[in-house]
Amino acid sequence: GHIAGAAHRPVGELSARPTLDSARDTPVVTYCAAGARAARAGAVLAAAGYTDVSALASGYGDWQARGYPVEQPGPQDNT
């Protein structure tokens, strides 16, 4: 699953092509299971000129455990 409304971009893919479908001054929050990949993704985006990037302090599991909104992948999304 993923945080509701989030766009899934694996950090390796983001490193190879550090662009998003939003303006470079749009707030962006990166996250992963524990935090290390989120920090790395944030650094990649900042280096690419995104000016309002932060990493979620806790991981996806903590977000989900607290009952915050998540979405589960559909049959077409299990890549």
N, CA, C, O and CB atoms as a CASP TS submission, in Angstrom:
PFRMAT TS
TARGET T0000
AUTHOR 0000-0000-0000
METHOD Language model
MODEL 1
PARENT N/A
ATOM      1  N   GLY     1       0.807  -1.183   0.000  1.00  0.00           N
ATOM      2  CA  GLY     1       0.000   0.000   0.000  1.00  0.00           C
ATOM      3  C   GLY     1       0.854   1.252   0.000  1.00  0.00           C
ATOM      4  O   GLY     1       2.083   1.189   0.005  1.00  0.00           O
ATOM      5  N   HIS     2       0.181   2.386  -0.006  1.00  0.00           N
ATOM      6  CA  HIS     2       0.883   3.666   0.043  1.00  0.00           C
ATOM      7  C   HIS     2      -0.020   4.711   0.691  1.00  0.00           C
ATOM      8  O   HIS     2      -1.228   4.511   0.824  1.00  0.00           O
ATOM      9  CB  HIS     2       1.316   4.119  -1.381  1.00  0.00           C
ATOM     10  N   ILE     3       0.579   5.816   1.087  1.00  0.00           N
ATOM     11  CA  ILE     3      -0.180   6.914   1.677  1.00  0.00           C
ATOM     12  C   ILE     3      -1.174   7.411   0.628  1.00  0.00           C
ATOM     13  O   ILE     3      -0.828   7.596  -0.539  1.00  0.00           O
ATOM     14  CB  ILE     3       0.768   8.074   2.163  1.00  0.00           C
ATOM     15  N   ALA     4      -2.401   7.620   1.064  1.00  0.00           N
ATOM     16  CA  ALA     4      -3.455   8.061   0.146  1.00  0.00           C
ATOM     17  C   ALA     4      -3.035   9.330  -0.589  1.00  0.00           C
ATOM     18  O   ALA     4      -2.601  10.307   0.022  1.00  0.00           O
ATOM     19  CB  ALA     4      -4.772   8.301   0.909  1.00  0.00           C
ATOM     20  N   GLY     5      -3.171   9.293  -1.897  1.00  0.00           N
ATOM     21  CA  GLY     5      -2.829  10.435  -2.726  1.00  0.00           C
ATOM     22  C   GLY     5      -1.373  10.535  -3.126  1.00  0.00           C
ATOM     23  O   GLY     5      -0.998  11.415  -3.901  1.00  0.00           O
ATOM     24  N   ALA     6      -0.551   9.643  -2.606  1.00  0.00           N
ATOM     25  CA  ALA     6       0.883   9.693  -2.903  1.00  0.00           C
ATOM     26  C   ALA     6       1.177   9.111  -4.281  1.00  0.00           C
ATOM     27  O   ALA     6       0.455   8.245  -4.774  1.00  0.00           O
ATOM     28  CB  ALA     6       1.679   8.936  -1.832  1.00  0.00           C
ATOM     29  N   ALA     7       2.241   9.601  -4.883  1.00  0.00           N
ATOM     30  CA  ALA     7       2.736   9.050  -6.141  1.00  0.00           C
ATOM     31  C   ALA     7       3.913   8.141  -5.821  1.00  0.00           C
ATOM     32  O   ALA     7       4.852   8.564  -5.146  1.00  0.00           O
ATOM     33  CB  ALA     7       3.150  10.184  -7.144  1.00  0.00           C
ATOM     34  N   HIS     8       3.881   6.913  -6.290  1.00  0.00           N
ATOM     35  CA  HIS     8       4.940   5.947  -6.016  1.00  0.00           C
ATOM     36  C   HIS     8       6.090   6.144  -6.987  1.00  0.00           C
ATOM     37  O   HIS     8       5.918   6.022  -8.200  1.00  0.00           O
ATOM     38  CB  HIS     8       4.405   4.508  -6.105  1.00  0.00           C
ATOM     39  N   ARG     9       7.266   6.451  -6.449  1.00  0.00           N
ATOM     40  CA  ARG     9       8.484   6.589  -7.243  1.00  0.00           C
ATOM     41  C   ARG     9       9.609   5.927  -6.482  1.00  0.00           C
ATOM     42  O   ARG     9      10.111   6.517  -5.526  1.00  0.00           O
ATOM     43  CB  ARG     9       8.813   8.086  -7.545  1.00  0.00           C
ATOM     44  N   PRO    10      10.032   4.731  -6.856  1.00  0.00           N
ATOM     45  CA  PRO    10      11.158   4.081  -6.184  1.00  0.00           C
ATOM     46  C   PRO    10      12.393   4.982  -6.235  1.00  0.00           C
ATOM     47  O   PRO    10      12.620   5.675  -7.227  1.00  0.00           O
ATOM     48  CB  PRO    10      11.464   2.708  -6.833  1.00  0.00           C
ATOM     49  N   VAL    11      13.181   4.971  -5.173  1.00  0.00           N
ATOM     50  CA  VAL    11      14.326   5.881  -5.084  1.00  0.00           C
ATOM     51  C   VAL    11      15.331   5.655  -6.212  1.00  0.00           C
ATOM     52  O   VAL    11      15.952   6.613  -6.672  1.00  0.00           O
ATOM     53  CB  VAL    11      15.019   5.716  -3.739  1.00  0.00           C
ATOM     54  N   GLY    12      15.505   4.423  -6.665  1.00  0.00           N
ATOM     55  CA  GLY    12      16.415   4.165  -7.783  1.00  0.00           C
ATOM     56  C   GLY    12      15.941   4.831  -9.056  1.00  0.00           C
ATOM     57  O   GLY    12      16.740   5.400  -9.800  1.00  0.00           O
ATOM     58  N   GLU    13      14.657   4.763  -9.309  1.00  0.00           N
ATOM     59  CA  GLU    13      14.065   5.418 -10.482  1.00  0.00           C
ATOM     60  C   GLU    13      14.171   6.938 -10.352  1.00  0.00           C
ATOM     61  O   GLU    13      14.468   7.637 -11.320  1.00  0.00           O
ATOM     62  CB  GLU    13      12.583   4.996 -10.653  1.00  0.00           C
ATOM     63  N   LEU    14      13.924   7.431  -9.151  1.00  0.00           N
ATOM     64  CA  LEU    14      14.005   8.863  -8.904  1.00  0.00           C
ATOM     65  C   LEU    14      15.438   9.365  -9.084  1.00  0.00           C
ATOM     66  O   LEU    14      15.652  10.464  -9.597  1.00  0.00           O
ATOM     67  CB  LEU    14      13.499   9.190  -7.494  1.00  0.00           C
ATOM     68  N   SER    15      16.400   8.577  -8.671  1.00  0.00           N
ATOM     69  CA  SER    15      17.805   8.952  -8.839  1.00  0.00           C
ATOM     70  C   SER    15      18.173   9.052 -10.312  1.00  0.00           C
ATOM     71  O   SER    15      18.941   9.929 -10.709  1.00  0.00           O
ATOM     72  CB  SER    15      18.717   7.941  -8.139  1.00  0.00           C
ATOM     73  N   ALA    16      17.622   8.150 -11.125  1.00  0.00           N
ATOM     74  CA  ALA    16      17.909   8.149 -12.560  1.00  0.00           C
ATOM     75  C   ALA    16      17.191   9.278 -13.286  1.00  0.00           C
ATOM     76  O   ALA    16      17.702   9.812 -14.270  1.00  0.00           O
ATOM     77  CB  ALA    16      17.515   6.814 -13.171  1.00  0.00           C
ATOM     78  N   ARG    17      16.005   9.643 -12.800  1.00  0.00           N
ATOM     79  CA  ARG    17      15.207  10.705 -13.444  1.00  0.00           C
ATOM     80  C   ARG    17      14.549  11.535 -12.348  1.00  0.00           C
ATOM     81  O   ARG    17      13.393  11.301 -11.995  1.00  0.00           O
ATOM     82  CB  ARG    17      14.120  10.103 -14.425  1.00  0.00           C
ATOM     83  N   PRO    18      15.293  12.514 -11.805  1.00  0.00           N
ATOM     84  CA  PRO    18      14.793  13.281 -10.656  1.00  0.00           C
ATOM     85  C   PRO    18      13.823  14.393 -11.020  1.00  0.00           C
ATOM     86  O   PRO    18      14.091  15.569 -10.774  1.00  0.00           O
ATOM     87  CB  PRO    18      15.941  13.870  -9.916  1.00  0.00           C
ATOM     88  N   THR    19      12.693  14.014 -11.607  1.00  0.00           N
ATOM     89  CA  THR    19      11.658  14.987 -11.929  1.00  0.00           C
ATOM     90  C   THR    19      10.311  14.477 -11.425  1.00  0.00           C
ATOM     91  O   THR    19      10.067  13.272 -11.368  1.00  0.00           O
ATOM     92  CB  THR    19      11.609  15.259 -13.456  1.00  0.00           C
ATOM     93  N   LEU    20       9.460  15.405 -11.069  1.00  0.00           N
ATOM     94  CA  LEU    20       8.111  15.085 -10.615  1.00  0.00           C
ATOM     95  C   LEU    20       7.114  15.815 -11.502  1.00  0.00           C
ATOM     96  O   LEU    20       7.490  16.712 -12.256  1.00  0.00           O
ATOM     97  CB  LEU    20       7.912  15.468  -9.118  1.00  0.00           C
ATOM     98  N   ASP    21       5.863  15.441 -11.414  1.00  0.00           N
ATOM     99  CA  ASP    21       4.803  16.101 -12.176  1.00  0.00           C
ATOM    100  C   ASP    21       4.258  17.296 -11.409  1.00  0.00           C
ATOM    101  O   ASP    21       3.046  17.497 -11.347  1.00  0.00           O
ATOM    102  CB  ASP    21       3.668  15.115 -12.495  1.00  0.00           C
ATOM    103  N   SER    22       5.144  18.085 -10.827  1.00  0.00           N
ATOM    104  CA  SER    22       4.727  19.276 -10.096  1.00  0.00           C
ATOM    105  C   SER    22       5.828  20.327 -10.188  1.00  0.00           C
ATOM    106  O   SER    22       6.971  20.025 -10.533  1.00  0.00           O
ATOM    107  CB  SER    22       4.407  18.938  -8.611  1.00  0.00           C
ATOM    108  N   ALA    23       5.463  21.552  -9.876  1.00  0.00           N
ATOM    109  CA  ALA    23       6.430  22.647  -9.907  1.00  0.00           C
ATOM    110  C   ALA    23       7.511  22.415  -8.853  1.00  0.00           C
ATOM    111  O   ALA    23       7.270  21.760  -7.838  1.00  0.00           O
ATOM    112  CB  ALA    23       5.727  24.008  -9.676  1.00  0.00           C
ATOM    113  N   ARG    24       8.677  22.947  -9.097  1.00  0.00           N
ATOM    114  CA  ARG    24       9.808  22.730  -8.185  1.00  0.00           C
ATOM    115  C   ARG    24       9.638  23.414  -6.826  1.00  0.00           C
ATOM    116  O   ARG    24      10.400  23.133  -5.901  1.00  0.00           O
ATOM    117  CB  ARG    24      11.078  23.222  -8.832  1.00  0.00           C
ATOM    118  N   ASP    25       8.649  24.310  -6.690  1.00  0.00           N
ATOM    119  CA  ASP    25       8.409  24.927  -5.382  1.00  0.00           C
ATOM    120  C   ASP    25       7.204  24.315  -4.657  1.00  0.00           C
ATOM    121  O   ASP    25       6.814  24.799  -3.594  1.00  0.00           O
ATOM    122  CB  ASP    25       8.198  26.426  -5.549  1.00  0.00           C
ATOM    123  N   THR    26       6.614  23.263  -5.221  1.00  0.00           N
ATOM    124  CA  THR    26       5.517  22.550  -4.570  1.00  0.00           C
ATOM    125  C   THR    26       6.061  21.754  -3.388  1.00  0.00           C
ATOM    126  O   THR    26       7.089  21.091  -3.530  1.00  0.00           O
ATOM    127  CB  THR    26       4.788  21.612  -5.574  1.00  0.00           C
ATOM    128  N   PRO    27       5.405  21.797  -2.224  1.00  0.00           N
ATOM    129  CA  PRO    27       5.878  20.978  -1.104  1.00  0.00           C
ATOM    130  C   PRO    27       5.836  19.489  -1.456  1.00  0.00           C
ATOM    131  O   PRO    27       4.843  18.990  -1.986  1.00  0.00           O
ATOM    132  CB  PRO    27       5.029  21.249   0.154  1.00  0.00           C
ATOM    133  N   VAL    28       6.936  18.792  -1.149  1.00  0.00           N
ATOM    134  CA  VAL    28       7.066  17.362  -1.418  1.00  0.00           C
ATOM    135  C   VAL    28       7.508  16.682  -0.132  1.00  0.00           C
ATOM    136  O   VAL    28       8.443  17.139   0.525  1.00  0.00           O
ATOM    137  CB  VAL    28       8.078  17.084  -2.582  1.00  0.00           C
ATOM    138  N   VAL    29       6.839  15.589   0.232  1.00  0.00           N
ATOM    139  CA  VAL    29       7.237  14.788   1.389  1.00  0.00           C
ATOM    140  C   VAL    29       7.572  13.396   0.882  1.00  0.00           C
ATOM    141  O   VAL    29       6.744  12.746   0.243  1.00  0.00           O
ATOM    142  CB  VAL    29       6.107  14.743   2.486  1.00  0.00           C
ATOM    143  N   THR    30       8.772  12.944   1.163  1.00  0.00           N
ATOM    144  CA  THR    30       9.174  11.594   0.781  1.00  0.00           C
ATOM    145  C   THR    30       8.974  10.664   1.974  1.00  0.00           C
ATOM    146  O   THR    30       9.029  11.091   3.127  1.00  0.00           O
ATOM    147  CB  THR    30      10.655  11.565   0.294  1.00  0.00           C
ATOM    148  N   TYR    31       8.742   9.391   1.676  1.00  0.00           N
ATOM    149  CA  TYR    31       8.613   8.407   2.760  1.00  0.00           C
ATOM    150  C   TYR    31       8.981   7.028   2.244  1.00  0.00           C
ATOM    151  O   TYR    31       8.981   6.773   1.040  1.00  0.00           O
ATOM    152  CB  TYR    31       7.175   8.400   3.341  1.00  0.00           C
ATOM    153  N   CYS    32       9.292   6.153   3.174  1.00  0.00           N
ATOM    154  CA  CYS    32       9.581   4.756   2.862  1.00  0.00           C
ATOM    155  C   CYS    32       9.216   3.941   4.101  1.00  0.00           C
ATOM    156  O   CYS    32       8.513   4.434   4.984  1.00  0.00           O
ATOM    157  CB  CYS    32      11.099   4.544   2.450  1.00  0.00           C
ATOM    158  N   ALA    33       9.680   2.725   4.167  1.00  0.00           N
ATOM    159  CA  ALA    33       9.334   1.866   5.301  1.00  0.00           C
ATOM    160  C   ALA    33       9.960   2.358   6.607  1.00  0.00           C
ATOM    161  O   ALA    33       9.310   2.317   7.652  1.00  0.00           O
ATOM    162  CB  ALA    33       9.778   0.434   5.024  1.00  0.00           C
ATOM    163  N   ALA    34      11.206   2.822   6.563  1.00  0.00           N
ATOM    164  CA  ALA    34      11.890   3.180   7.799  1.00  0.00           C
ATOM    165  C   ALA    34      12.510   4.569   7.807  1.00  0.00           C
ATOM    166  O   ALA    34      12.738   5.114   8.888  1.00  0.00           O
ATOM    167  CB  ALA    34      12.942   2.190   8.072  1.00  0.00           C
ATOM    168  N   GLY    35      12.789   5.159   6.671  1.00  0.00           N
ATOM    169  CA  GLY    35      13.315   6.513   6.650  1.00  0.00           C
ATOM    170  C   GLY    35      14.571   6.734   5.828  1.00  0.00           C
ATOM    171  O   GLY    35      14.774   7.837   5.321  1.00  0.00           O
ATOM    172  N   ALA    36      15.427   5.723   5.675  1.00  0.00           N
ATOM    173  CA  ALA    36      16.694   5.918   4.968  1.00  0.00           C
ATOM    174  C   ALA    36      16.486   6.240   3.492  1.00  0.00           C
ATOM    175  O   ALA    36      17.116   7.160   2.970  1.00  0.00           O
ATOM    176  CB  ALA    36      17.561   4.678   5.102  1.00  0.00           C
ATOM    177  N   ARG    37      15.623   5.510   2.822  1.00  0.00           N
ATOM    178  CA  ARG    37      15.365   5.787   1.402  1.00  0.00           C
ATOM    179  C   ARG    37      14.642   7.121   1.226  1.00  0.00           C
ATOM    180  O   ARG    37      14.864   7.821   0.238  1.00  0.00           O
ATOM    181  CB  ARG    37      14.534   4.653   0.774  1.00  0.00           C
ATOM    182  N   ALA    38      13.788   7.469   2.171  1.00  0.00           N
ATOM    183  CA  ALA    38      13.091   8.756   2.102  1.00  0.00           C
ATOM    184  C   ALA    38      14.087   9.903   2.173  1.00  0.00           C
ATOM    185  O   ALA    38      13.959  10.876   1.430  1.00  0.00           O
ATOM    186  CB  ALA    38      12.057   8.878   3.238  1.00  0.00           C
ATOM    187  N   ALA    39      15.063   9.806   3.041  1.00  0.00           N
ATOM    188  CA  ALA    39      16.089  10.848   3.153  1.00  0.00           C
ATOM    189  C   ALA    39      16.901  10.929   1.867  1.00  0.00           C
ATOM    190  O   ALA    39      17.204  12.021   1.385  1.00  0.00           O
ATOM    191  CB  ALA    39      17.018  10.574   4.357  1.00  0.00           C
ATOM    192  N   ARG    40      17.252   9.777   1.316  1.00  0.00           N
ATOM    193  CA  ARG    40      18.010   9.757   0.061  1.00  0.00           C
ATOM    194  C   ARG    40      17.195  10.367  -1.076  1.00  0.00           C
ATOM    195  O   ARG    40      17.728  11.150  -1.862  1.00  0.00           O
ATOM    196  CB  ARG    40      18.422   8.318  -0.298  1.00  0.00           C
ATOM    197  N   ALA    41      15.917  10.022  -1.174  1.00  0.00           N
ATOM    198  CA  ALA    41      15.049  10.585  -2.218  1.00  0.00           C
ATOM    199  C   ALA    41      14.917  12.096  -2.051  1.00  0.00           C
ATOM    200  O   ALA    41      14.926  12.832  -3.038  1.00  0.00           O
ATOM    201  CB  ALA    41      13.654   9.923  -2.180  1.00  0.00           C
ATOM    202  N   GLY    42      14.795  12.554  -0.823  1.00  0.00           N
ATOM    203  CA  GLY    42      14.717  13.988  -0.566  1.00  0.00           C
ATOM    204  C   GLY    42      15.968  14.714  -1.006  1.00  0.00           C
ATOM    205  O   GLY    42      15.892  15.806  -1.569  1.00  0.00           O
ATOM    206  N   ALA    43      17.124  14.114  -0.753  1.00  0.00           N
ATOM    207  CA  ALA    43      18.391  14.719  -1.171  1.00  0.00           C
ATOM    208  C   ALA    43      18.492  14.783  -2.692  1.00  0.00           C
ATOM    209  O   ALA    43      18.987  15.766  -3.242  1.00  0.00           O
ATOM    210  CB  ALA    43      19.577  13.930  -0.597  1.00  0.00           C
ATOM    211  N   VAL    44      18.026  13.739  -3.368  1.00  0.00           N
ATOM    212  CA  VAL    44      18.039  13.722  -4.838  1.00  0.00           C
ATOM    213  C   VAL    44      17.169  14.847  -5.383  1.00  0.00           C
ATOM    214  O   VAL    44      17.577  15.565  -6.296  1.00  0.00           O
ATOM    215  CB  VAL    44      17.548  12.354  -5.378  1.00  0.00           C
ATOM    216  N   LEU    45      15.974  15.000  -4.826  1.00  0.00           N
ATOM    217  CA  LEU    45      15.063  16.045  -5.297  1.00  0.00           C
ATOM    218  C   LEU    45      15.607  17.444  -5.004  1.00  0.00           C
ATOM    219  O   LEU    45      15.504  18.340  -5.842  1.00  0.00           O
ATOM    220  CB  LEU    45      13.689  15.876  -4.648  1.00  0.00           C
ATOM    221  N   ALA    46      16.178  17.627  -3.828  1.00  0.00           N
ATOM    222  CA  ALA    46      16.760  18.932  -3.487  1.00  0.00           C
ATOM    223  C   ALA    46      17.896  19.278  -4.449  1.00  0.00           C
ATOM    224  O   ALA    46      18.006  20.417  -4.902  1.00  0.00           O
ATOM    225  CB  ALA    46      17.277  18.935  -2.027  1.00  0.00           C
ATOM    226  N   ALA    47      18.733  18.298  -4.756  1.00  0.00           N
ATOM    227  CA  ALA    47      19.836  18.527  -5.693  1.00  0.00           C
ATOM    228  C   ALA    47      19.324  18.844  -7.094  1.00  0.00           C
ATOM    229  O   ALA    47      20.005  19.515  -7.868  1.00  0.00           O
ATOM    230  CB  ALA    47      20.752  17.305  -5.739  1.00  0.00           C
ATOM    231  N   ALA    48      18.121  18.361  -7.423  1.00  0.00           N
ATOM    232  CA  ALA    48      17.525  18.609  -8.734  1.00  0.00           C
ATOM    233  C   ALA    48      16.768  19.938  -8.773  1.00  0.00           C
ATOM    234  O   ALA    48      16.178  20.281  -9.797  1.00  0.00           O
ATOM    235  CB  ALA    48      16.587  17.467  -9.105  1.00  0.00           C
ATOM    236  N   GLY    49      16.780  20.687  -7.669  1.00  0.00           N
ATOM    237  CA  GLY    49      16.171  22.006  -7.666  1.00  0.00           C
ATOM    238  C   GLY    49      14.819  22.123  -7.005  1.00  0.00           C
ATOM    239  O   GLY    49      14.217  23.197  -7.041  1.00  0.00           O
ATOM    240  N   TYR    50      14.313  21.052  -6.396  1.00  0.00           N
ATOM    241  CA  TYR    50      13.052  21.148  -5.661  1.00  0.00           C
ATOM    242  C   TYR    50      13.347  21.859  -4.339  1.00  0.00           C
ATOM    243  O   TYR    50      14.263  21.471  -3.613  1.00  0.00           O
ATOM    244  CB  TYR    50      12.407  19.720  -5.419  1.00  0.00           C
ATOM    245  N   THR    51      12.579  22.888  -4.034  1.00  0.00           N
ATOM    246  CA  THR    51      12.937  23.786  -2.935  1.00  0.00           C
ATOM    247  C   THR    51      12.196  23.549  -1.626  1.00  0.00           C
ATOM    248  O   THR    51      12.568  24.135  -0.609  1.00  0.00           O
ATOM    249  CB  THR    51      12.704  25.171  -3.356  1.00  0.00           C
ATOM    250  N   ASP    52      11.171  22.718  -1.614  1.00  0.00           N
ATOM    251  CA  ASP    52      10.382  22.492  -0.399  1.00  0.00           C
ATOM    252  C   ASP    52      10.209  20.989  -0.195  1.00  0.00           C
ATOM    253  O   ASP    52       9.108  20.455  -0.326  1.00  0.00           O
ATOM    254  CB  ASP    52       8.990  23.204  -0.487  1.00  0.00           C
ATOM    255  N   VAL    53      11.312  20.317   0.127  1.00  0.00           N
ATOM    256  CA  VAL    53      11.331  18.855   0.259  1.00  0.00           C
ATOM    257  C   VAL    53      11.615  18.482   1.705  1.00  0.00           C
ATOM    258  O   VAL    53      12.512  19.038   2.339  1.00  0.00           O
ATOM    259  CB  VAL    53      12.392  18.222  -0.685  1.00  0.00           C
ATOM    260  N   SER    54      10.844  17.539   2.216  1.00  0.00           N
ATOM    261  CA  SER    54      11.111  16.996   3.553  1.00  0.00           C
ATOM    262  C   SER    54      10.829  15.498   3.523  1.00  0.00           C
ATOM    263  O   SER    54      10.160  14.992   2.622  1.00  0.00           O
ATOM    264  CB  SER    54      10.238  17.713   4.652  1.00  0.00           C
ATOM    265  N   ALA    55      11.350  14.808   4.519  1.00  0.00           N
ATOM    266  CA  ALA    55      11.146  13.364   4.638  1.00  0.00           C
ATOM    267  C   ALA    55      10.264  13.088   5.846  1.00  0.00           C
ATOM    268  O   ALA    55      10.445  13.696   6.901  1.00  0.00           O
ATOM    269  CB  ALA    55      12.504  12.610   4.762  1.00  0.00           C
ATOM    270  N   LEU    56       9.312  12.177   5.697  1.00  0.00           N
ATOM    271  CA  LEU    56       8.446  11.769   6.797  1.00  0.00           C
ATOM    272  C   LEU    56       9.314  11.148   7.887  1.00  0.00           C
ATOM    273  O   LEU    56      10.060  10.204   7.627  1.00  0.00           O
ATOM    274  CB  LEU    56       7.347  10.768   6.313  1.00  0.00           C
ATOM    275  N   ALA    57       9.216  11.679   9.109  1.00  0.00           N
ATOM    276  CA  ALA    57      10.088  11.230  10.197  1.00  0.00           C
ATOM    277  C   ALA    57       9.894   9.751  10.521  1.00  0.00           C
ATOM    278  O   ALA    57      10.869   9.040  10.766  1.00  0.00           O
ATOM    279  CB  ALA    57       9.836  12.063  11.442  1.00  0.00           C
ATOM    280  N   SER    58       8.660   9.285  10.524  1.00  0.00           N
ATOM    281  CA  SER    58       8.408   7.863  10.753  1.00  0.00           C
ATOM    282  C   SER    58       8.110   7.212   9.412  1.00  0.00           C
ATOM    283  O   SER    58       7.847   7.906   8.430  1.00  0.00           O
ATOM    284  CB  SER    58       7.228   7.644  11.759  1.00  0.00           C
ATOM    285  N   GLY    59       8.148   5.928   9.363  1.00  0.00           N
ATOM    286  CA  GLY    59       7.924   5.225   8.103  1.00  0.00           C
ATOM    287  C   GLY    59       6.460   4.984   7.801  1.00  0.00           C
ATOM    288  O   GLY    59       5.565   5.362   8.558  1.00  0.00           O
ATOM    289  N   TYR    60       6.253   4.342   6.673  1.00  0.00           N
ATOM    290  CA  TYR    60       4.904   4.024   6.213  1.00  0.00           C
ATOM    291  C   TYR    60       4.159   3.174   7.244  1.00  0.00           C
ATOM    292  O   TYR    60       2.967   3.387   7.464  1.00  0.00           O
ATOM    293  CB  TYR    60       4.960   3.294   4.866  1.00  0.00           C
ATOM    294  N   GLY    61       4.824   2.236   7.864  1.00  0.00           N
ATOM    295  CA  GLY    61       4.174   1.372   8.853  1.00  0.00           C
ATOM    296  C   GLY    61       3.599   2.161  10.017  1.00  0.00           C
ATOM    297  O   GLY    61       2.497   1.872  10.483  1.00  0.00           O
ATOM    298  N   ASP    62       4.339   3.152  10.486  1.00  0.00           N
ATOM    299  CA  ASP    62       3.840   3.997  11.570  1.00  0.00           C
ATOM    300  C   ASP    62       2.631   4.805  11.112  1.00  0.00           C
ATOM    301  O   ASP    62       1.660   4.951  11.854  1.00  0.00           O
ATOM    302  CB  ASP    62       4.946   4.935  12.073  1.00  0.00           C
ATOM    303  N   TRP    63       2.692   5.327   9.895  1.00  0.00           N
ATOM    304  CA  TRP    63       1.569   6.086   9.325  1.00  0.00           C
ATOM    305  C   TRP    63       0.317   5.207   9.314  1.00  0.00           C
ATOM    306  O   TRP    63      -0.755   5.622   9.756  1.00  0.00           O
ATOM    307  CB  TRP    63       1.904   6.583   7.878  1.00  0.00           C
ATOM    308  N   GLN    64       0.475   3.991   8.803  1.00  0.00           N
ATOM    309  CA  GLN    64      -0.656   3.065   8.695  1.00  0.00           C
ATOM    310  C   GLN    64      -1.162   2.651  10.081  1.00  0.00           C
ATOM    311  O   GLN    64      -2.371   2.588  10.304  1.00  0.00           O
ATOM    312  CB  GLN    64      -0.249   1.818   7.884  1.00  0.00           C
ATOM    313  N   ALA    65      -0.246   2.369  11.012  1.00  0.00           N
ATOM    314  CA  ALA    65      -0.637   1.936  12.352  1.00  0.00           C
ATOM    315  C   ALA    65      -1.418   3.015  13.105  1.00  0.00           C
ATOM    316  O   ALA    65      -2.247   2.697  13.959  1.00  0.00           O
ATOM    317  CB  ALA    65       0.595   1.545  13.150  1.00  0.00           C
ATOM    318  N   ARG    66      -1.163   4.266  12.799  1.00  0.00           N
ATOM    319  CA  ARG    66      -1.873   5.368  13.452  1.00  0.00           C
ATOM    320  C   ARG    66      -3.243   5.627  12.826  1.00  0.00           C
ATOM    321  O   ARG    66      -3.983   6.504  13.272  1.00  0.00           O
ATOM    322  CB  ARG    66      -1.036   6.633  13.389  1.00  0.00           C
ATOM    323  N   GLY    67      -3.569   4.857  11.793  1.00  0.00           N
ATOM    324  CA  GLY    67      -4.882   4.975  11.174  1.00  0.00           C
ATOM    325  C   GLY    67      -5.010   6.088  10.153  1.00  0.00           C
ATOM    326  O   GLY    67      -6.120   6.454   9.767  1.00  0.00           O
ATOM    327  N   TYR    68      -3.882   6.629   9.713  1.00  0.00           N
ATOM    328  CA  TYR    68      -3.928   7.661   8.681  1.00  0.00           C
ATOM    329  C   TYR    68      -4.305   7.022   7.350  1.00  0.00           C
ATOM    330  O   TYR    68      -4.131   5.814   7.187  1.00  0.00           O
ATOM    331  CB  TYR    68      -2.565   8.403   8.571  1.00  0.00           C
ATOM    332  N   PRO    69      -4.811   7.791   6.399  1.00  0.00           N
ATOM    333  CA  PRO    69      -5.327   7.206   5.156  1.00  0.00           C
ATOM    334  C   PRO    69      -4.249   6.561   4.279  1.00  0.00           C
ATOM    335  O   PRO    69      -3.191   7.133   4.016  1.00  0.00           O
ATOM    336  CB  PRO    69      -6.035   8.266   4.364  1.00  0.00           C
ATOM    337  N   VAL    70      -4.573   5.351   3.845  1.00  0.00           N
ATOM    338  CA  VAL    70      -3.704   4.608   2.930  1.00  0.00           C
ATOM    339  C   VAL    70      -4.556   4.044   1.799  1.00  0.00           C
ATOM    340  O   VAL    70      -5.775   3.925   1.913  1.00  0.00           O
ATOM    341  CB  VAL    70      -2.940   3.464   3.677  1.00  0.00           C
ATOM    342  N   GLU    71      -3.895   3.707   0.726  1.00  0.00           N
ATOM    343  CA  GLU    71      -4.553   3.061  -0.406  1.00  0.00           C
ATOM    344  C   GLU    71      -3.815   1.759  -0.689  1.00  0.00           C
ATOM    345  O   GLU    71      -2.590   1.694  -0.592  1.00  0.00           O
ATOM    346  CB  GLU    71      -4.573   3.992  -1.673  1.00  0.00           C
ATOM    347  N   GLN    72      -4.561   0.741  -1.032  1.00  0.00           N
ATOM    348  CA  GLN    72      -3.966  -0.540  -1.396  1.00  0.00           C
ATOM    349  C   GLN    72      -3.930  -0.633  -2.916  1.00  0.00           C
ATOM    350  O   GLN    72      -4.846  -0.154  -3.583  1.00  0.00           O
ATOM    351  CB  GLN    72      -4.761  -1.737  -0.776  1.00  0.00           C
ATOM    352  N   PRO    73      -2.885  -1.244  -3.474  1.00  0.00           N
ATOM    353  CA  PRO    73      -2.820  -1.357  -4.935  1.00  0.00           C
ATOM    354  C   PRO    73      -3.929  -2.243  -5.459  1.00  0.00           C
ATOM    355  O   PRO    73      -4.332  -3.213  -4.817  1.00  0.00           O
ATOM    356  CB  PRO    73      -1.463  -1.905  -5.375  1.00  0.00           C
ATOM    357  N   GLY    74      -4.418  -1.891  -6.647  1.00  0.00           N
ATOM    358  CA  GLY    74      -5.423  -2.706  -7.313  1.00  0.00           C
ATOM    359  C   GLY    74      -4.730  -3.778  -8.138  1.00  0.00           C
ATOM    360  O   GLY    74      -3.500  -3.809  -8.182  1.00  0.00           O
ATOM    361  N   PRO    75      -5.472  -4.652  -8.789  1.00  0.00           N
ATOM    362  CA  PRO    75      -4.876  -5.740  -9.571  1.00  0.00           C
ATOM    363  C   PRO    75      -3.933  -5.256 -10.663  1.00  0.00           C
ATOM    364  O   PRO    75      -2.960  -5.941 -10.978  1.00  0.00           O
ATOM    365  CB  PRO    75      -5.961  -6.570 -10.191  1.00  0.00           C
ATOM    366  N   GLN    76      -4.197  -4.088 -11.250  1.00  0.00           N
ATOM    367  CA  GLN    76      -3.333  -3.563 -12.296  1.00  0.00           C
ATOM    368  C   GLN    76      -2.073  -2.906 -11.734  1.00  0.00           C
ATOM    369  O   GLN    76      -1.167  -2.589 -12.505  1.00  0.00           O
ATOM    370  CB  GLN    76      -4.097  -2.568 -13.141  1.00  0.00           C
ATOM    371  N   ASP    77      -1.980  -2.686 -10.407  1.00  0.00           N
ATOM    372  CA  ASP    77      -0.871  -1.968  -9.818  1.00  0.00           C
ATOM    373  C   ASP    77       0.214  -2.850  -9.221  1.00  0.00           C
ATOM    374  O   ASP    77       1.185  -2.308  -8.694  1.00  0.00           O
ATOM    375  CB  ASP    77      -1.380  -1.071  -8.783  1.00  0.00           C
ATOM    376  N   ASN    78       0.115  -4.149  -9.267  1.00  0.00           N
ATOM    377  CA  ASN    78       1.084  -5.002  -8.569  1.00  0.00           C
ATOM    378  C   ASN    78       2.293  -5.288  -9.462  1.00  0.00           C
ATOM    379  O   ASN    78       2.531  -6.424  -9.871  1.00  0.00           O
ATOM    380  CB  ASN    78       0.421  -6.328  -8.129  1.00  0.00           C
ATOM    381  N   THR    79       3.041  -4.235  -9.750  1.00  0.00           N
ATOM    382  CA  THR    79       4.281  -4.362 -10.514  1.00  0.00           C
ATOM    383  C   THR    79       5.463  -4.303  -9.584  1.00  0.00           C
ATOM    384  O   THR    79       6.606  -4.392 -10.033  1.00  0.00           O
ATOM    385  CB  THR    79       4.389  -3.269 -11.581  1.00  0.00           C
TER
END
